[in-house]
Amino acid sequence: MTLLEICIDDAAGLAAAIAGGADRVEVCAALELGGLTPAPGLMALAAGAGIPARAMIRPRPGDFVFDAGDIDAMLGDIAAARAAGLEGVVLGASHADGRLDLETLGVLCAAATGLKRTLHRAIDLVPDMAAAVDAAIALGFDTILSSGQARTAPEGMAQLALAHRRARGRLTVMAGAGITERTAPALLAQLPLGAVHGSCSEPASPSGPAARHLGFASPARRTTSAAKVAALKAAIRQLV
């Protein structure tokens, strides 16, 4: 069966993902920014939750072009994920032209030796998907998360198919972006990927007026829905 990974960014989201039947979680902070490195406390909570968990290693929002300070922070975050007992980490680094930054990725992967590794959607910026898949395999990644270089994975079917063919079973191509119980069946019927990734989220309840007034709350904040996770899981099961 296709593995279902749910990205979460707080304890409630972790509980909802598990209740809905997620096979694995990607542990993040600030999902409204595409996911940043989570706090060590959330990493530890996820490590003890009873399902596999991988931590996003991304020190700031924006692009994936990292300087020396960013890399030092990422190395510390990888160490924190290891100390927490997580299964693995989610990594990515790019040059300004979108090519994978193989030197930086080599440093990060060496620090993550012994941990499982996902190459995140930095791969959706590359000029040559086939070459990027080969590079990911050479670096020791076991999973690539991609939307097929499109706004959503269903729109990126052609590039996802290319990545899947190029991988030839050497790693898992995991579709992410726009994956719901409505879109997953058609995508997986055409392209039998080993994993899909979603947030299964809904708008979070508004924070109190004082928190909003003082800038403590994000208007884009969303929260994981156990019901949406369960619906996506059911849709995947129906394909077996």
N, C-alpha and C positions, 0 to 999 in steps of 0.2 A: 504494500500500500504506500502511496505517496505520503511522505512525512509532512506534517503541518507544523511550521514554526510561527510563533506569535511574538511580536516585539512588544515589550512592556517597559514602563518607566517608573513604576512605583509598586508598593506592596499590594495594593488593591488590584492592580493590573495583573500581577503575578498570580494572585489567587483566582482571578477571573479566567485567566488563560488555562490554568490547571482544571478548574471546574468545567470549562467548556470542552476539554479533551485534547489540548495541545500536546504534541509529541516532544516539543522542545521550545524553549524561550530564548529570545535575544534580549538581553538585559541592557537597558539604555537609561539615559536621562533625556529630558526635553525632546520627546518625540515630535512635537510641533516644529522643531528645527531639523528634523531628519534623523535625530538620535545622536546623543553625545555620550561620553564615558559616564557610566553610572557611579554613584558613591560606593565605597567599600562595604557599607552596611547593607545596601541592596544586593550587591554581589554575594555577600555571605548568606543572606536570606534565600536567594535563588539557588545557591549551591546546596542548601539543605531542604529544598522543596520537593525532591523526589522525582524530578524529570531532568533531562539534560539541559544545560544552560550555557550560553556563550555571551560574553560581554563585548559590547561595542567599545572599540578603542578609537576615540575621535575627540581630541582635546578642545575643539572650538567649532562653532558653526562656520558656514561658508564653504570654500573649495577644499580640495585635498592636497594642496601644495603646502608642504610643511617645512618650517625652518628648524634650526638646531634645537631651539627651545621647545618647540612642539614635539620633536622626536624624543627629547629627554623626558618630557611629561608622559608620552606614550609608553616609553620603556617602564616608567614607574607604574603606570596603569596595568600593563601586562603582568608585572610582578604582583600587583594587588589581586588581579584575577586568579593568578596561580595560587597565591596564599589563601584566597577564599575557597579554593577547591572547585572552581568551575571547570566544566568540560573543555572549554575553548574560548577563543577570542575572535573578533570580527575586525578585520584590518583593511586598509586601503591607503594609497598614496599616489599622487599624480605629478607630472610635470605640467607646466602652464599650457602646453599644447594638447593635454589630455592623455598623453602616453603614460603608462604605468611608470612610476619612479621605482625602478628595480633595485637601485642601491638602498633607498630607504626601506623598501619592503624586505630586502635581504636582512637588514639590521633588525627589523621588527620580528621577522620570522625566526631568526636565530634566537632572539630573546624568548620567543614562544615555543621553543623546542619542547616536545612532549605534550603540548596542548593541541587540540584540534583547531583548525583555522578556516574561517570563511573570508573570502575576498568580497568586500562590499561593493556598492554600486559605483565606486570609482571606475569600475570596468565599463560603465555605460557612457563614459566620456572618451574612450579610446578610439583612435582612428582605424584600428585593425582588430576586430574581435577575435579572429582565429589566432593571431599572434599573441594576444593577451591571454587566451585560454592556455596556450602552450607555456607561457611564462608563469602563469599561476600554478600549473602542474609542476614545473621545474622548481618552484619555490616551496612546494609541499602543501599547498592548500588542498583541502578535501572537498570544499564547496565554493561555488560562485553564486552570489546573489545579484540578479540582474532583471531589469525590465525590458531587456532587448533593445536598449538605447532609445526607448520611446517613453512617452509620459506615463503609460501603463503597460503592464506585461502583455495583455491581449493585443495591444497595438504593436508590440515589439516581437511578434511571433517569429518573423523571419530571422532576426538576429539570435533569438533564443534557440531556434532550430539549428542555426549554424554553430552556436556554442556547444549544443548538445552533441551534434555530429562530431565536432572537433575533439570533444572530450573523450569519446569512445569508451565511456565507463571508467575513465581514470580519475574523475572527480564528479561530484553531483552539481548539476546546474539547477539552481533554485529560483523560480520565478517570483518576483515581488513587485509591488505597486499595482493597485487596482484589483487585487485578488479578493474576491468575495464569494459567497455561496452561489451567486448568480453568474459570475464570470469564470470560476474555476472549472466547472464541468466541460465547457466548450474548449477551453485552452488545453486541458489534460486529455480530452478526446483526440485532439489533433497532435499533441506533443506529450508523450508519456514521461514527464519529468519526474525525478526522484523526490523532489521537495517543492513546496510552495511556502510563501512567507507573506503574512498579512498583519495588520494592526487590529482588525475587527473592533474598531473604536467608534465612539459616538461622542458628541460634545459633552464636556464635563459640566456638572452643575455649577452655576455661577458662584464665584467667591463673594463674600460679604462686601458691602460698599466701602468699608474702611480699607480693606485689603486692596480693592481696585483703585481707590483714590491715591493710596500711597505707592502704587506700582508693584505690589507684591504678587499680583495675579496676571497670568497670560490670557488674553481673550481668545487665543487659539487653542487653549488647553483641551485635550480630549482624554477619554478614559476607556479602558478595555471593557468590552461587553462580553460576558460569558455566553449569552444567548447567541451572539454573532459568531463566536468561536465554535460553539456547538453546531450551528447551522452550516458553517464552512466544513467542519469535520464530517458531518452527515453527507454533504454533497460529494466529498472525496470518497467516502465509503461506498456510495452508490455506483462508483465507477469500477469497483473491483468485480 
